[in-house]
Every structure is written in C-alpha cells, then in structure tokens.
Amino acid sequence: MRVIFLNHSTAPVNLGGAERSLLRLVEEWAALRPDFEPFFITKAPAGQFIAALKDRGLPFEAIRFRGWALPSRQPAPPSEVATFATTDYAAVRKMIQVMERIRPDLVVTNTLVAPWAALAAASLGIPHAWFVREYGDLDHGLNFQTGRASTLHDIGLLSQAVVTNSFAVREHLSEHIDAEKISVAYPQVDLEKAFGQSLEEAAVPPFPQAAAGLKVTVVGRVEHGKGQHRVIDAVGALKAAGITASLCIVGSWTQPGYDLELLDRARGLGVADHVVFVGEQSNPFPFIAAADVAVTPSTIEAFGRSTLEYMAVGRPVVASSSGGSAELVQVGVTGSLFDIDEPSTLFEALKVYADSPALAREHGKAGAVRIRQLLSGELGNGPVVDRLEALGGGPSYRLPDLARYWFALPEAFSAVGATSSKMMVGLVVSRLRTRTGLVGRILRRPRVAARRLLDR
C-alpha cells in the first residue's frame, strides 16, 4: 500500500511529539506490512524532521506552505493574507503534482494546522485520513483563520477517518465531527528502550549535589503554558511547610530569558538553589529516573507524552487534571491529579510523596505496568493500520482542468501584479524625467503654475 503523509513542521530544534509519533507509526506499519510504501510531504526548509527522514532512508519532498491556524490572536492584514494565500495555492498545486506522480492509495495529514494535503487529495479523489494531535488554540495559542468550529467541521468533511491521540481530544472534536468517524490511538514509545536509557548516566547532574528531600523532574519545553512556574511555586510552598524539595527542569526554552524569569521566581520563594535547568537533552530518561516523582504541570495537553515517559521509567506522576494526561493517571494507584486553578492541590500532591517515599515507589511500579497495558490492544498502532488500510482503494486521480487552472491563478496574478507595479514605477519616473506629466508642466511653466495655485 502506498501512503503519502503530510508533516507540518520543519522541527528546527528538535522533533516534537507529533513528528516522533508519526515516525513510530510508519516504522510499525512497515514491520506489519512488507508491501507498505510511505512517502512524505513536509514543510521546507530543512530541519530535524528532514534529517530524521534521511537517517531512515525515507523518501520525501519539501514544500513551503503556511496553515489555517497561525500563532497570532490578531487578524492578519490583507497584504499578508494575500501573500500567504499565494504560497498555499502554490503548495496545493505542487502537492497535486506529487500525488499524481506517486499515485498513493491513501493520504494522511499529521497536523491540525495545515489542510493543504487534504484539499489536494480531495481534488484527486484520493481517500484521506487526518491525525489530530493537538487542540491548536487551547494548548498552543493558535488562531484559526476561519474559527474553531469551521476548522474542525472541515477536518471531518475532508476526511474518511480522523484519529486523535487521546479521548479528551476525541470528545473535543466530536462537537463538530461525527463521533463515529473518530478513533483514538495513543502515541507509541519503545518502553524497553526508554527503560534501558533511564539506566544510563545523566549528561549533567540533575539535582544540586547532596540534595536531600523530595526530588521532582519536569520534562517539556520551558514556556508559560507548560507550567514549570507552578512546580516552582509548589517547591516554595513545601519549603514554607518545612519540607525540602529539589526540581530538575528538562527542555529547551523558546522565549529568550524565560528561564531567568523562573529563576527570579524561585529566588523570591527562597528555593533558587534547589532548581536546576539542564536544557534540551537527547536522552531525558536518566533525569526522570533520578527523581522520586515527575510532574506534568501544563495548562492543557492533548495527550501528555511526558506523562507516558514518566510512567515508562516507573515514576509516579502528578499531572494537571485538564487534557489527555488525566486519562493516563490512575489517582491513588499510579499518581495523582491537581487543579491548575487551585495551586494548593499541587503542593498537597507532592507533600504526600515527600511524606511517604514508599508510596512513591509503589505508584511508580504500578504506572509502569499500566502504561504497557494502555499502549497495547485497541489503542496501539496495529488497529490504526487496519483502519487506515481499509480506506484505500479506487482513487480516481481525475483533476478537472478548471481546478488545475484555478490553483495556478494566484501565482500568475502575483507575477502580473509585480510586473504592473514595476511598470507603474517606471512610468512615473519616466514622466518625471521627460517632464510630460503634471509635474513636468509645472516645471515648464513655473510662474503660471504658481500663480494658479496661489489663486485657489
């Protein structure tokens, strides 16, 4: 079976959860079906995702495009909208050309933010499936250009199947998409590999030397929505209650100076010497293994890959009660949940483990068992492959000439517009130089022109 996958991110710094989940799906699909032939359309320019494709010997084509969900709350000015539209029209046309050349049985979109492969597939009559791995606006602050309801409705309209990474996201989408069309598949992690990596030595010390008391690790991009500030506050509250705790923060920061803001926050609470930033780590698992408890403090997560990784290493998890992490954690068995609007609930959850290290170990062991159960069966990649393969077959590859003409128009008009603008500037300059226009007439008869202007 031949399948084209659209990936939305260049991954300039590191592979995100969506990219890692896609690569894992493709690897498992290839292991299950020897006749499987993947091809990738990914966003240009080259980044870590293209590097990962090259490492695996996977074929791809990079195309420049934007999306229908942009990182801005303010409406884009008309000139910007027109520029983006020209780029995206050209992208759809190129995707149609790729699909006509590759002739896939199925097209899969691996992002909420870009519909262009879905439009190209619909134009050619190719079955299409959509993986939705984020909320978009709620978790990443994106602005849907046509509104959330319209965007989600169109995802359902353009797809024969929709796959989400959690039941929380499935419920969110079912307000606008037929629930029967939506299935759930948890992102897969090589659990044995993760555990093996956790036994390696950490690249840098996770905690201050001779740190006593409760050790806490948080893995994820260092930004406000990921909630590291909440854990710093909880560590400060623990100190105020006479309990020593140390915090290891793993991850890169996208906002320059935000780590310094967090350190200032910790300094104000008197716990700066108990907070360690180790940055982005190619192997985060030793930092998780060094902790007594791990926290997912995000405002909302579509799934919570870090929660899964904590459990894979055998650590109890304290996670926010909103989003996908809440369905992974069994309260009182593998960890606990806290309310982001009630800071004391995070403090109380951590205090339980500070008071009972044995309970932390018990919950960690239970979590390792539970995550192995969750990633198997109906929530694994095997059932997803079966559902997707059932969609393939019979694409028409018939694109009306009108559609082909229509997709080419923006580039054509853009070129004409640029030429017209140059011609207009040239004409103005020429008329000024030859003194044939209004300015020229004034220059030729300055006294008469000046007198007329004074008389007005």
N, C-alpha and C positions, 0 to 999 in steps of 0.2 A: 504494500500500500504506500502510495506517495502522498506526503503531507507537507504543506508549507506552513511554517509558524511565523507569526509577526511578533517581534520583540520591540518594546517601545523605548528602551533606554540604552545609551552608549555605555553606561556604567563607568564613568570617568575615573572613579577612585577605587571602587570595589564592587563585586557582584552583589546585588540586592536579593532579597528573598524571592522575588518573582523570577529572576533570572536563574537562581540556583534550583528552584522548584521545576522550572521548565527543563533545564538540562537533565535533572534527575528523571523526569518523566520520559524524556527522549531515550535516555540510556536504558531504562527499564523496558520501554516499548521495543527497542531494538533487541533486547535479550529475549523477550517473549515472542517476537515475530521476525524471523530471519528475512522476510521479504519487505520489511519496513524501510522506506526511503525518506528521510527527513531533509528538508531544505529550509533555510532561514532567511527571512527578510528582516533586517534590523536597522536601527537608526544610525545614520552617519553623523559625525565622523567616528573613526575607530576608537574604541575604549576597551575596558576589561572584558566586555561580553564578546567582542570580536576576537580578542586574544584567546578566550576560552574555547570559542568555536574552532579556531586554528589549532589549538592544542589537541582537540579531539578529532581533527580532520573532517569537520562537518562543513558542508557547502553552504554558502550564504551570498547575499547581495545587500550592500549597504545603500540606503536611500535617505535623503534628507526630507524630513517632514515634521510638522508640529502636531497638535492634537486638538480635541474639542474640550479639553479640560486644561486650563492654564494656571500657573502659580501667581494669580493676582485676583484680588477682590474687586478691582476697578475695571469697568468695561474698557476694552482696547479701543484706541482712536481708529476712525475709519481707514486711515492710511495703513495702519498696522494690520487691521483685519484684511484689507485687500492684498497686502504683501504675503501674509500667511496663507490666504486662500490660493494665491497663485502657486505657492510652494506645494500646498497639499493637493491641488488639482494635478500638478505635475507628478507628485508621488503616486497618486492613484493610477495615473496613466502608465507609469513605469511598473507598478505592481501588476497591472493587467498584462503588460508585455511579459513580465517574468512568469506569470501563471500560464500564459499561452505557450511559453517555451517549455516550462517544467511539466505542465499538464497534471496537476495534483488531483487526487481523489477527494481531498479534504483540505480546507484552510482553517487554521486555528489562530485566533487572536489572543495574545497572552497579556493583555493590558486593558484597563478600563479607559485609558486616556486617549486612545487613537483608534478611530473606526475605519481607517482607510483600506486595510486588507479586507474587511468585511464588505465594504462597498465594491471593491474590485471583484471579490468572489460573487457577490450578488449580480453584478453586471454580466458575469460569465456563466451564471447558473451553477456554480460550484457549491456543494454543501459547506456550511461554516459552523464552527463551534467557538464559544467565547469563554476564556478563563477570566474570572473576575477575582482579583486577589487583594483588593483594597476598597475602601469607601470613597476615596478621592477627595471629597470636600471635608469630611469629618476628621480624617486622620492626617491628610497631607495639606489641607488648606487650599485645595484646587478650586477653581471657579469653572463650573460647567457653562459653556457659552450659550447653550440653549436651555439651561435649567436642569436640575437633577432629574425631575420626573420625566422630562422629554428624553434625556440622555439614556436613562435606564429602560424606558419604553422602546427606544430604538435598538438597544442591545438585544432585547427579546425579539424584535421584529426582524433583525438581520441574522439571527442565529437559529439553527435547528436544535442546538443544545447549549446550555450555559452551565459552567462548572465553577463552584465557589470553593474557597479554602476553609470555610467554617459554616456552621449552622447559623451563626449570628449574621453573616453576610447574606446567606440564603434568605433569611427572614427579611432582611433589609431590601433585597431585590424583589421579593415576592409581592411587594406593594405595587409594583409596576410591570412585572413579568409573570407569566403563567407559572405557578409553582411546580407544575408537572414537568416543565421544561428544565428545571434547575436541579442539579445534583451536587453532592458535596464530596470532595476528595482532599484529605489533609496533605499538606506538603510532606514529602518523604525525606528522611535523613538516614544515612547509614549509621545505625545505632552502634554497631560493633566498632566501627571506625572511630566514632565520636568517643566511645569509652576508652579505646586504645590511646587516642590522642590526649585524653584527660590525664593519662599516666605520665606524659612527658613533662619535662621541667618547663616552667613558665619562662618566657623570654626575658621578663623583668620581674622583680619582686611584686607580688600582687598587693601586699599589705605592708604597713610600716614594720620595721624589724621588731621582733619580740612583741608583736601586737597581742594584747590579751582581750578576752571577752568575745563577743559575737562578731563573726566575720561575714560580711554581706557583699555579694557581687551583683552588678547590673551590667548587662551587655546590650549595646544598641547605639545608634547614632546619638551623639551628645547634642540635644536640642530640646527646646522647651516642651514640645509635645510628647517626648519620650519620658519625661517626668523624673529625671535624675534629681531635680530640686526637691521633690517630695521625700526621697530617701535621705537626702542630706538633712532635711528638717526632722525626719524621724530619728536619725542618729543623734541630732541635737537634743531631741526630747528624751531619748534614752539616757544621755549624759545627765540631763537635769533630774532624771529619776535615779541617778546613782549607778547606771549600767553602762559599762564601756562597750563600744561597738566601733568597728572599722569598716570602711566602704571602699571597694575597688570598682572603678568605672572603666569599662572597656568599650572602645568605639571612637570613631573619628567625629570631629565636630564640623558642621557645615557653616556655622556662623562664627566668624573670627572673634576671638575674645570671650566667647560664651563660657569656656572653661574657667576663665579668670573671674567671671561673674559668679559662677558656682562656688569657686574658692572663697570669694568675698563673703558669700552667704554662709559658708561653713565657718569662716573666721568669726563672723558675727555671732555664731552659735557656740564658739569655743571648741570646734571639732576639726579645724583645718588640718591639724597634724594627724588626723585619723582618716583622711580622704586621699585616695591615690588615683590619679588619672594615668592609665597605661597606654592610651591611644588605640588605634586600629591594630588588631592582631590577626595574623593569618591563621593562628590556632588559638581560639579563645577558651578551649575546654580546660586547660590547666588552671585558668583563672577562676573558672566555675568550681572545679574540684577543690580548690584551696579554700572555698567558702563553706560556712555552715548552712547558709540559706541564700537563695538567689531571688531577685525581685524583678518583676515586670511592672513598672510604675506608670506606663503610658496612659495618656488621656483616653485613647481608644486604639485598639489593634484589630485589624481584620482577622488575623489568626493569632499571632504571637509566636513566631518561630523561636525566639529566645526562650520562651517558656518550654517549648518542646525540647530544646537543647539542654536546659537545666535538668529536666526530668531524665533525659538520656544519660546524663552523668551521675544521676542518683542523688540529686539535691532537692530538698523541699522548696516549693515555690510560693511566694506571696505575690499575687497579681491583682491588678485593678479589676473591678467587677464588671467593667464595660468591655464589650467586644469579644473576640474569639478566645482569648486566654481563659475566660471564665468557664468555658465548656471543657477545658483540658484538666483543670484542677478540681480534685475532689476535696471539698472542705473537710478538714479534720482527718483526712486519710493521706493525701499527698501534699497538702499545703493549706493555704487559706486565701481569702479574697478580702480586699479592702475597698472602701468607697473614696473616690478621689475628692469628693466634696466634704469628707469628714477626715481630716488629717490624723486624728487620734486613732482611727481604725488601723492605719499602717503601723503606728507606734505600738499598738496593742498586739498586733500580729507578730511583730518582731520580738517583742518582750516575751511572748510565750516561748519562743525558741531560745532566747537568752536564758530564760529560767530553766529550760529543760533540753539540754543538748541531746539526751537520749531520744526525745520525741522528734527532734530534727532528723536524726539518723533513721528513725523508723519511717517517717514520712518520705524521706529521700528514697529508701529502698522500695516503698510502695509505689512511688512515682515512676521508677524505672520499669516496674512490672506493668503499670497501667499504660505507659506510652507505647510499649511493644504491642499491647492489645489494641490500642487505638489505631496504630498505623497498619494493621493487618485487616483482613476481611473487606467489607464493603467500602471502607474509607481509604483503601490503598489504591495504587496506580493500576493494578490489574483490571478491576472493574471499570475504571475510566477508559482504558484502552479498548475494552469490549464495547462500551457505549459509543466511543468515537468511531471505531471501525464500522459499526452498524450504520453510521450516517453516510459513508462513502458509496460511490457508485452512480454512474449516469449523468455526470456534469455535461452540459451542452457545449460549452466553450463557444457560444454564439453571441458575439457582442454586436449590437446594431451599429451600423455605420454612423447614425446620428449620435450615439453615445460616444463613439470614438472621436468624432468631430467636436462634441461638446467638451470632453475632457481636455482637448488641446487648446480650446479658446483662450483661457486666461494667459497662458504663455504668449500666445500670438498677440493678444491685445496689450500685454505688458511690453512686448517688443515695439509695437506700433506707438504706444504711449511714450516710451523712451525716445523713439525717433522723432515723434512730433514735438516733444519738449526741446530736443536739441535743435530742431528746425526753427522753432519759435524763438529760441535764444539767438540763433544765428541771424534770423530775420531782423530782430530788434537791433542787434549790434550793427548789421549791415545798414539799416536805415539811419542809425545814428551817424555812422561813418560817412555815408553818402549824402547826409543832410536832406533826405527826401521826405521824412516824416514831419510830425508836428514840431518836434524839437529842431529839426533842420530848418523848417520855415521860420521859426522864431530866431534861429541863429542867422539866417539870411537877412531878415528884416527886423533887427532888434529894436529899433526905435518905434516902428509901427506896432510891433507886438507889445512892447512895454506900455505904449500909450493905451492900447485896447485893454490891457489888464488893469491899468490904473482907473480907467473909466468904469469898470464893472463894479 
